[in-house]
Amino acid sequence: MSIPVLVTGGAGYVGSHACLRLAESGFLPVTLDNLGNGHAEFVRWGPLEVGDIRDRAFLDAVLVRHRPLAILHFAALIEVGESVRDPARFYDNNVAGALCLIQAARAAGVRAFVFSSTCATYGAPQRLPLTEDHPQRPMSPYGWSKLMVEQMLWDHSAAYDFKAVALRYFNAAGADPLARIGEWHSPESHAIPLAIAAALEPDRTFTVFGDDYATRDGTAVRDYVHVLDLADAHVLALKRLLDGWDSAALNLGTGVGTTVKEMIDGVARVAGRSLPLRMTGRRPGDPERLVADNAKARDVLGWTPSRTLDDILADAWRWHQALAGR
């Protein structure tokens, strides 16, 4: 019999890919999602419970019904610009919601918690590549909301029989190679889907924010990591916690930086056509470079990302072609 694991936000982008990997690893992913940003059709590998992580009575009922051994927590608002415009909404959903979930988990006897965090907790890099001991000084309410949840987890871990792993993503990208699930945000704010949309749709252009950085081609550098590599890390972290390992924070990135121009050129190769571009100035707060040091994840989890940028772009292209054909 499969071991039940509660996956909040399991109808979303990274969460649904984690459900796929959980099912392949012998677990039963129980998705909890309010479907505000998720998609019911992404829930393919286990049951779906529709509700909100801020609803304690609902959480208690779900935990009694399914009796999960652990929780993977993805449910969060993620758009950085929106967090600046409406920080109260982000703190309510991301921070208060996480606290409600943690309290319900403890009351139900759940002692293993894997948290979807972000490199946005670091803020502007003081040194590269970014290691887990880099100062955490977020530049947005979104980043602060994730850091606050991390701190709650460390405090709970110190005070109670409760262990957690916080996985700090860099730039999640790509899709299931079979195009069953993929990146589907509305509105979309991530670079690779926007570049693919510019290649697929004749009336779209891709905006490059800044071409005067001190990088090899003047555009910003980012660390793109395949969503299935991220999903694999969640399964590994879950297994380590269930084996009795201690709490930890881990970077999830490839350690390889890709410029925006290199990403654009890669999309053009996959699409077989050039992208219409619009050059504009830098966005306030955008770091010049974001690249992970993933040595700790390799040492603690035995995790090494196995997919290249070409894999990411090919899988994303296949998914967005399928999505456009719906």
N, C-alpha and C positions, 0 to 999 in steps of 0.2 A: 504493500500500500504506500502511495506517495506521501511524503511529509508535507503538511500544509505550511505555507509561508505567506503572510499577508504583505501585499505589495500596494502601498498607497501611490496613487498616480500611475497605476499600471496600464491605463488606457492612453498614456502619453507617449512621447517619443522614446526616451531612454528606458522608461519603465516597462513598456511593452516588449522591448528587446530583452530586458532582464527576465521577463516572464517566459519568453521563448527559451532562454538558456537555462532557467530554473527547471522547466519541464523536461528539457533534454538531459538534465542532471539528476532526475529522479524525485524532484520536488513537485508539489501541487501549488502553483501560484494562485492565490485568491486576490483578485484585483478589487481595490476600493478606490473609487473615483467619482467625483461629482459631475464629470463629463463637461465641465465648463471649457476646458481646453483639450481634453482627451477625446477619443473616438471609440465608441462601443465596438465597432468592427475590428479594432485592434486586440480585443480580448478574445483570444483564440485557444488558450492553453489551460484554462481553468475558469472558475465561476467569477461573476461580476457582482459586486455590491455597490449600488449607487447611493452615495451620500457624502457628507462633508466631515473632514477630520476635526472640525471644531464642535461637532455634535457628539457629546460624550455618551449620551444614551444610545445613539446609533453605534458608536464604536464598541461599547460594552456588549451590545447584542451580537455584533459581527464576531467579536473575539470569542464569545461563548459558543456561537454557532459553528465556527470553523476550528477553534482551538489551535491556532498557528504556533509553531515552535519559535518563530522569529518574525521580525518585521523588516522589510526594505522600504525606506521612506523616500519617495520621489515627489509627492504632491506639494507643489509650490508654484507661486507666480514667479516668472523668470525674466520679464522684459525690463532691462535696466532703465531705459528712458521713462517708462511708465512708473517705475518705482520713485523716480525723482519728482514726477508730477503728482503722484498720489501715494506718499509713503505710508499713510495710515493703513491703507488696504493691504500693503505688503507685510507690515508688522502684524496685522490681525491674522492674515492667512498663514504666513510663513512661520512666525514666531509663536503666536498664541495657539495656532493649529498644531504645531509640533509639540508644544507643552501638553496640550490636551491628549494628543496621541501617546506621548511618553507616559503620562499618568495612567491612561487606560491600559497600556501595555504592562506596566508594573503591577496594577491591580489584577490583571489576568494571569500573572506569572510568566510573562514573556521577558526573557533576560538577554536576548541577542537582538541588536538593532543596527542596521546598516543605513547610513545617511548619505543622500545625494547632495554633496556640497560643491564648492566651486573655487577656482583659482581667483575669483573676484574678491575673496576674503583677504588676499595679499595687498590689493591696491597697486599703486605704481611700483614697479620692481626697483629695488635698490641694487640688486645683483642678479645675474643670470648664469646658468639656469636656476629657476626657483626651486628651493628646497623647502621642506616642511617647517624648518625653524626660521624661515624668513619672517620678518615682522608682518603682522596682519593689520592693515590700515585701509579698510575698504573705501571706495570712492563713490559709493551709491547706497541708498537704502536697501536695494537688493542684496548687495554684498554684506552689509551690516546684518540683515536678517539671517543670512546663512551663518555668519560668524556667531551670532547670538545663539542659534540652535547648537552649534558646535560646543559653545561654552556650557550650555545646559546639559549636554551629553557628558562632558567631562566631569561636571559637578555631580551628576547622578551616578556616574561610574565610581566616583570617589566615595560617595555616601552610602550607596545601596548595592545590592547584588544585581548589577545591571551593567552590561558591557556593550560598547558601541564602536563602530568604525566609521569615520567620516572620510568619504572619497572625494577629493577635490579635483573636479574635472577641469581640463583645459577646453579645447574647442571640439565638442562632440559633433560628429559628422558621419555621413554614409547611411546605409540602410541594410536591411535583410537582403542578401543576394537574390532570393527568390521573389523579391518585391511584394511580399505579403504585408509588411509594415515598413514604415519609414518616417521621415521628417515631414510633419504636416501641421504647421502653425498658421493661425489667422489672427492678425496679420503676421506675415513672415518678416523676421528681422535678421536672420542669420545669413552669412555671406555666401556659402555654397548654394543653398536653395535659390537665393536671389540671382546668383550668376547663372544657374541652370534655367531659371525663368526667362532671363534675358536671351538665352540661346534658343529656348523653345517658342517664345511668344514674340511675334514680329514688332509689336508696339512697345516692348519693354526695353529698358536700358539698365546697365549695371553701374552704380555710382561708386567711384573710388574716392575715399575720404583721405586725401593727402598723398602726394607723391614727392614730398621733400624731406622724408625721414632720412636719418643717417643709416640706411640699410643698403644692401647690394643693388637694389633697383629703385630706391626711393619710397617704396610702399611698406606698410606695416607688416610685421612678422608675427605669425600665429602658429600654434602647435595643434594641428588637427589630428584627432584620435578617433578611430572607427567606433561606432556605437556598439558593435558586437564585442570589441575588445573591452569597452567599458562594462558591458553586461557580464563578460567573463570575470572581470575583477570583482563584481558584486557577488557572484556565486562563490568565488574563492574566499572573499571576506566572510561571507556567511558561514562557510564550512570551518574557517579558522575560529570564529566565535563559538560555534557549536562544539568545537574541540577543546574549548576552555581558554583560548588565547585572550590576552588583555586588550583593552581599548587602544585605538591608534588613529592617527590622521595620516592619509596617504595621498600623494599626488598621482593623478592618472593622466599621463601625456606620453607622447612618443620620444620627447627629447630632441625632436627635429623641427626646426623652424621653417615655415613656408611663407614667402611674401604674398601679398594680395595679387600682385602681377603673376607670380608663378601659379597661383590657384586659378586665375582667369585663363592662363594659357593651357592649363590642364583641362578645364571645362571645355575650352575650344577644341582640344584634341578629341575628347570623348564625343562632342557634338558634331564634329566635322565641319564646324563653321566658326567664324569669329563672332565675338560679342560686341554689340554696340555699347560704348562706354561714355560715362559722363564724369569728368574730373572736377573735384571740388576740394575745398580746404579740409584740414583736419577737424575731427570732432573733438570738442573739449573733453578731456579725461581719457582719451584713447591712448594707452601705452604704445610706445614705439615697437617693443618686442615683448612677447609672452611665450616662454619656452619652459617646459617642465624638466626638473631632475626627477626621474622615476626610479632611482636606485632603491629607495626604501620599499616601494611596492614590489619591486623584484625580490628584495631580500625577505620581506615579511610574508608576501603572498605567493611568491614564485610566479609573478605575473610579468609577462613581457608582451607588449602589443605586437601582433603578427601581421597586421594589414598596412599596406603602404598608402600614400596619397592617391596613387592610381587606382587602387582597390576602392578607396573611399569614393572617388569621383565616378567610377564605373557603376558602383552599386547605387549611388545617389541618382545618377542619370537614369538608370533602369527604373527606379522607384518613381521618379517624377514624371517619366514618360507614362508609366502605368496610371499614376494619379491624374494626369492631364486627360487620359483616355476614358475616365469614369463618366 
